[in-house]
Amino acid sequence: MTERALTEQAFLVLTALVDEPRHGYGIVGEVERLSDGRMRLRIGTLYGVLDRLTADGLVELDHEEVHQGRLRRYYRLSDPGAATLAAEADRLSVHVRAATSRLRARRNRLSEGGA
């Protein structure tokens, strides 16, 4: 398991695998949906992310199947991957709460005529 912060791409790939195993294009599509179209992973980028996540034990190969003459690899979230994703979500939520609180305080100061 990795102790470093996840990249946004890795965070979204792990999130895409929470509910079910997916193959490459399935992951790409789910990441695009999760990010409201903001992140569009290229296949080469995706497999680089998957290789790192697999090496860190966060993602595992679930199964392979032949589809229209091509091999599809399905990946799934491992238990350590789920724990890492949960920890990263908690870490990010702390930052979001801090930013939201400071922005709210700023708006209040500005609405009261302060600088």
Secondary structure, 3 states (H helix, E strand, C coil): CCCCCCCHHHHHHHHHCCCCCEEHHHHHHHHHHHCCCCCCCCHHHHHHHHHHHHHCCCEEEEEEEEECCEEEEEEEECHHHHHHHHHHHHHHHHHHHHHHHHHHHHHHHHHCCCC
